[in-house]
Amino acid sequence: MVSTTEAWELSSLAHKLRNMHTHLSSLLENCHKYIHDKKYLEALHNLKTLFEMSHIDNMRILRALIYPKDDLLPLVDGATKTRVNLEVLRRKMVLLLISDLDISQEEVIILEQLYSEARQHQTRHESQYEVVWLPIVDPNMPWTDNKQKQFQSLQSAMPWYTVYHPSLIDRAVIQFIKEEWQFGKKPILVVLDPHGKVVCPNALHMMWIWGSLAYPFSTAREEALWREETWRLELLVDGLDPVILNWMAEGRYICLYGGEDMDWIRKFTAATNAVAKTAGIPLGMVYVGKSNPKDRVRRNNDTIASENLSHIWQDLTSIWYFWVRLESMWYSKVQLGRNAETDHVMQEIMRMLTYDSSEGGWAVFARGSAEMASAKGAIFLTCMQEYNTVWKDQVEPKGFMPA
């Protein structure tokens, strides 16, 4: 009887201790969460306050965004693949390339080309700006071997500075970037001046359209560049293909055409080349495919080349870039508060993007900077096929493009 009573008391005490332990553990966990949340909110508040202050250089801002301590080297130099201190960015204009690990290969390739072009005639000491990649990942998701390989692959392909590892970027910084700079899925390029002040919340559109000509990548510079622009062929193809620029210098008529309908492409290129021959005009034709070029555009490229129908862009990255630049022009205008009702360039961009999203082909004809005409594929095909019967006689008095 005594041993049974003792056993019961021990069991009861163990049960009470378990309950107490569970309760205290829960309280401790809530305390840790409360402290963590308070620290998080405080860090977020401090970041916002920091960006409202004036600074003698950009170091406080960069330390707050990238890594605040001095116990390790937080950056990797893309040129030498060695780790470096944040001091390499002191009093320099810094372009923060912010993306997740799903940034596309095309985006990295084109950015690398633009970056290399800007560096061709400059040493790093003379450079006007530096680019730093901030890889943003969900801190609540586990870091896997696949993610590590994906990150390392991207990091090794980038010639600019990159953060050594995504884990260095604090979760408060990630939240700040999402809230204040509206970072979602698409990459953004936030520009900080030598004092750490944000001079443009997203200069990626500017970079796609004008490259390093957009320096110093401020909103004021974006406004100034658009004031100098009109809807012209150079705006559409600038930096994409030297062949087209040579054609323009020769005074050729130039036709850009796109879509995926190979049957229309054959008919259109044949009819257009026949009209050019009859009218005695020099003509250059380029197939620009479709946005998000897939296998069908690749196959069309191969067919057009093998049948010698027109000039093509063999590298699908060029086709991707053509359409991204068009979209960037739209977003750039929207970012500056323009609207399509009053902005002629936006009207033309919308028309091109509408052509791309519809079924069938389309074409744009141009000569020089002033003369341009565009229409959907069926209209242009009919136009070319009816040249001899409908508008041939109007070419001499009016000129080919007006006719």
C-alpha positions in Angstrom: 0.0 0.0 0.0 2.8 2.4 0.8 4.7 1.8 -2.5 1.4 2.3 -4.4 0.7 5.6 -2.7 4.3 6.8 -3.3 4.1 5.8 -7.0 0.8 7.7 -7.3 2.3 10.8 -5.7 5.3 10.6 -8.0 3.1 10.3 -11.0 1.0 13.2 -9.9 4.1 15.4 -9.3 5.5 14.4 -12.7 2.2 15.4 -14.4 2.3 18.8 -12.6 5.9 19.3 -13.5 5.1 18.5 -17.2 2.2 21.0 -17.2 4.4 23.6 -15.5 7.2 23.0 -18.0 4.8 23.2 -21.0 3.3 26.4 -19.6 6.7 28.1 -18.9 8.1 27.0 -22.3 5.1 28.6 -24.0 5.6 31.8 -21.9 9.3 31.8 -22.8 8.5 31.2 -26.5 6.0 34.1 -26.5 8.7 36.3 -24.8 11.2 35.5 -27.5 8.6 36.2 -30.2 7.7 39.5 -28.5 11.4 40.5 -28.3 12.0 39.4 -31.9 9.0 41.3 -33.2 9.9 44.4 -31.2 13.5 44.2 -32.6 12.1 43.7 -36.1 9.7 46.7 -35.9 12.5 48.8 -34.4 14.9 47.8 -37.2 12.2 48.6 -39.8 11.5 52.0 -38.2 15.2 52.8 -38.0 15.7 52.0 -41.7 12.8 54.3 -42.7 14.2 57.0 -40.4 17.7 56.5 -41.8 16.5 57.2 -45.4 14.9 60.4 -44.3 18.1 61.8 -42.8 21.1 63.5 -44.6 24.5 61.8 -44.6 28.0 62.8 -45.4 28.5 59.6 -47.4 26.6 56.4 -48.2 28.2 54.0 -45.7 25.4 54.1 -43.0 22.8 53.4 -45.6 24.8 50.5 -47.2 25.6 49.0 -43.8 22.0 49.1 -42.8 20.9 47.5 -46.1 23.6 44.9 -46.6 25.5 44.0 -43.4 26.1 46.2 -40.3 29.0 44.4 -38.6 32.7 44.3 -39.3 33.3 40.6 -38.6 33.2 39.5 -42.2 33.5 40.8 -45.8 29.9 41.0 -47.1 30.5 41.6 -50.8 32.0 39.5 -53.7 33.8 41.5 -56.4 32.4 40.1 -59.7 35.6 41.0 -61.6 38.0 39.2 -59.3 35.6 36.8 -57.5 37.2 37.8 -54.2 35.4 39.0 -51.0 35.6 42.7 -50.2 34.5 45.3 -47.7 31.6 47.8 -48.1 34.3 50.5 -48.2 34.7 49.9 -51.9 31.4 51.7 -52.4 32.1 54.7 -50.2 31.0 58.0 -51.8 30.1 56.3 -55.1 26.8 56.2 -56.9 25.4 52.7 -56.2 22.8 50.9 -58.3 21.1 48.2 -56.2 20.0 45.4 -58.4 17.3 43.7 -56.3 15.8 40.4 -57.4 15.0 36.9 -56.2 16.8 33.8 -57.5 14.4 33.5 -60.5 15.9 36.5 -62.3 16.0 35.4 -66.0 19.2 34.5 -67.9 18.3 37.0 -70.5 18.1 39.8 -68.0 21.5 39.0 -66.6 23.0 38.7 -70.1 21.7 42.1 -71.3 22.6 43.8 -68.1 26.1 42.3 -68.3 26.5 43.7 -71.9 25.3 47.2 -70.9 27.6 47.1 -67.8 30.6 45.9 -69.9 30.0 48.6 -72.5 30.1 51.3 -69.8 33.3 49.8 -68.4 35.2 49.5 -71.7 36.9 52.9 -71.5 37.0 53.2 -67.7 38.9 51.6 -64.9 37.0 50.8 -61.7 38.6 53.9 -60.0 37.2 56.1 -62.8 33.8 54.5 -62.9 30.7 56.7 -62.6 28.7 54.1 -60.7 28.8 50.6 -59.2 26.2 47.9 -59.3 25.4 45.6 -56.3 23.1 42.6 -56.5 20.9 42.1 -53.4 19.4 38.6 -53.7 16.1 38.5 -51.9 14.8 35.2 -50.6 12.0 34.3 -48.2 13.6 33.9 -44.8 10.8 31.6 -43.7 11.7 29.0 -46.4 14.4 26.4 -45.9 17.7 27.0 -47.7 18.2 23.9 -49.9 21.2 22.6 -52.0 19.3 23.5 -55.2 18.8 27.1 -54.0 22.5 27.3 -53.2 23.5 26.0 -56.6 21.0 28.5 -58.3 22.5 31.3 -56.2 26.1 30.4 -57.0 25.3 30.1 -60.7 23.8 33.6 -60.8 26.6 35.1 -58.7 29.3 33.6 -60.9 27.7 35.1 -64.0 27.6 38.7 -62.6 30.6 41.0 -63.3 29.5 43.5 -60.6 29.5 43.4 -56.8 27.1 40.8 -55.2 26.2 40.2 -51.6 28.2 37.2 -50.4 25.1 35.2 -49.3 21.3 36.0 -49.1 21.3 35.2 -45.4 23.3 38.4 -44.7 20.3 40.5 -45.6 18.1 41.0 -42.6 14.4 40.2 -42.7 13.6 43.9 -41.8 15.5 45.0 -44.8 13.6 42.6 -47.0 10.3 44.0 -45.7 11.5 47.5 -46.2 12.4 46.8 -49.8 9.0 45.3 -50.4 7.1 48.1 -48.7 9.1 51.2 -49.6 10.4 50.2 -53.0 7.5 48.0 -54.1 9.6 45.0 -54.9 7.5 42.0 -55.9 8.7 39.4 -58.4 10.2 41.5 -61.1 13.8 42.8 -60.6 14.2 46.5 -59.8 17.2 48.8 -59.9 17.2 51.3 -57.0 19.7 54.2 -57.5 21.5 55.7 -54.5 23.6 58.8 -54.9 27.0 59.1 -53.2 25.2 60.2 -49.9 22.9 57.2 -49.9 19.8 59.2 -51.0 17.4 57.4 -53.4 17.4 59.4 -56.7 15.3 56.8 -58.6 13.1 54.0 -57.2 13.6 51.9 -60.3 16.0 52.8 -63.1 15.8 49.4 -64.8 13.4 50.7 -67.5 15.9 53.6 -68.1 18.8 51.0 -68.3 16.9 48.9 -70.8 16.0 51.8 -73.1 19.2 54.0 -73.0 21.9 52.0 -71.2 24.6 54.1 -69.6 23.4 57.1 -71.5 20.8 57.3 -68.7 23.5 58.2 -66.2 23.1 59.5 -63.4 19.9 57.4 -63.6 17.8 60.0 -61.8 14.1 60.8 -62.5 15.2 64.2 -63.8 17.5 62.5 -66.3 14.6 60.2 -67.4 12.4 63.3 -68.0 15.2 65.0 -70.0 15.8 61.9 -72.2 12.1 61.6 -73.0 12.0 65.3 -74.0 14.6 64.6 -76.6 12.8 61.4 -78.0 10.2 61.0 -80.7 8.6 57.8 -82.1 11.3 56.7 -84.5 13.1 53.6 -85.7 16.2 54.4 -83.7 14.2 54.4 -80.5 12.9 50.9 -81.4 16.2 49.2 -82.3 18.9 51.3 -80.7 21.8 49.1 -79.7 20.1 45.9 -80.9 21.5 45.4 -84.4 24.2 47.4 -86.2 22.9 46.0 -89.5 19.7 48.0 -89.2 21.7 51.2 -88.3 23.8 50.6 -91.4 20.7 50.2 -93.5 19.4 53.5 -92.2 22.7 55.2 -93.1 22.4 53.8 -96.6 18.9 55.3 -96.9 17.1 52.0 -97.1 13.4 51.4 -96.4 13.2 49.2 -93.3 10.5 46.7 -92.4 10.2 45.1 -88.9 7.7 42.3 -88.8 6.6 39.7 -86.2 4.2 37.1 -85.2 4.3 33.3 -85.3 2.2 32.5 -88.5 4.8 31.0 -90.9 2.3 30.9 -93.7 1.7 34.7 -93.4 5.4 35.3 -93.1 6.1 33.6 -96.4 3.3 35.4 -98.3 4.2 38.8 -96.7 7.9 38.7 -97.3 7.4 37.5 -100.9 4.8 40.2 -101.7 6.9 43.0 -100.0 10.1 42.0 -101.8 8.2 42.0 -105.1 6.8 45.5 -104.4 10.3 46.8 -103.5 11.7 45.4 -106.7 8.9 46.8 -108.9 9.1 50.2 -107.1 12.9 50.2 -107.4 13.4 50.9 -103.7 16.2 49.5 -101.4 14.6 47.4 -98.6 15.7 45.7 -95.5 13.4 43.3 -93.6 13.9 42.0 -90.1 11.9 39.3 -88.2 11.5 40.3 -84.6 9.3 37.3 -83.5 7.2 37.7 -80.4 7.7 38.6 -76.8 8.7 35.7 -74.6 10.2 33.9 -77.7 9.7 30.2 -77.5 10.5 27.2 -79.8 8.0 28.3 -82.4 9.9 31.6 -82.9 13.2 29.6 -83.0 11.8 27.3 -85.7 10.5 30.3 -87.6 14.0 31.9 -87.4 15.5 28.7 -88.9 12.9 28.6 -91.7 13.3 32.3 -92.6 17.1 31.8 -92.7 17.1 28.6 -94.7 14.5 30.0 -97.2 16.3 33.4 -97.3 13.1 35.3 -96.6 14.7 38.2 -94.6 17.3 39.2 -92.0 16.8 37.5 -88.6 18.2 37.9 -85.0 19.7 34.5 -84.5 20.1 35.0 -80.8 16.6 34.9 -79.2 17.9 37.1 -76.4 17.9 40.0 -78.9 14.2 39.3 -79.7 13.5 39.1 -75.9 15.3 42.5 -75.4 13.4 44.2 -78.3 10.1 43.5 -76.5 11.4 44.2 -73.0 12.6 47.6 -74.2 9.1 48.3 -75.6 7.5 47.3 -72.3 10.1 49.4 -70.4 9.2 52.5 -72.5 5.6 52.0 -71.4 6.5 51.6 -67.7 8.9 54.5 -67.8 6.2 56.8 -69.1 3.7 55.5 -66.5 6.3 56.0 -63.8 6.6 59.7 -64.9 2.9 60.2 -64.8 2.2 60.2 -68.5 -1.0 58.8 -70.1 -1.7 57.4 -73.5 -4.5 59.9 -74.3 -2.0 62.8 -74.6 1.3 61.0 -75.3 2.0 60.0 -78.9 4.9 57.7 -78.1 2.7 55.8 -75.5 0.0 55.4 -78.2 2.5 53.9 -80.6 4.0 51.6 -77.9 0.5 50.4 -77.0 -0.2 49.7 -80.6 2.9 47.6 -80.9 2.2 45.6 -77.7 -1.4 45.1 -78.9 0.0 43.6 -82.2 2.2 41.2 -80.2 -0.7 40.0 -78.0 -3.1 39.4 -81.0 -3.1 36.4 -83.3 -1.4 36.7 -86.7 1.5 38.9 -87.9 2.1 42.6 -88.1 4.6 45.0 -89.6 6.2 48.4 -89.2 7.7 50.2 -92.2 10.1 53.1 -91.8 12.5 55.3 -93.7 14.8 57.6 -91.7 13.5 59.1 -88.5 10.4 60.8 -89.7 8.4 58.3 -91.8 6.8 55.3 -90.1 3.7 53.2 -90.8 2.4 50.2 -89.0 -0.5 47.8 -89.3 -1.6 44.2 -88.6 -0.5 41.5 -90.9 -3.7 40.9 -92.9 -3.9 44.7 -93.8 -0.2 44.9 -94.8 -0.4 41.7 -96.9 -3.4 43.0 -98.8 -1.7 46.3 -99.2 1.4 44.7 -100.8 -0.6 42.3 -102.9 -2.7 45.2 -104.4 0.3 47.4 -105.1 0.0 47.1 -108.9 -3.8 47.5 -109.0 -4.5 50.1 -106.3 -1.7 52.4 -105.3 1.3 52.0 -107.7 0.4 55.3 -109.5 0.5 57.3 -106.3 4.1 56.4 -105.5 5.7 58.9 -107.9 3.7 62.0 -107.0 3.5 61.3 -103.2 6.5 59.2 -102.4 6.5 55.5 -101.4 5.8 55.9 -97.6 2.9 58.4 -98.0 1.4 56.3 -100.7 
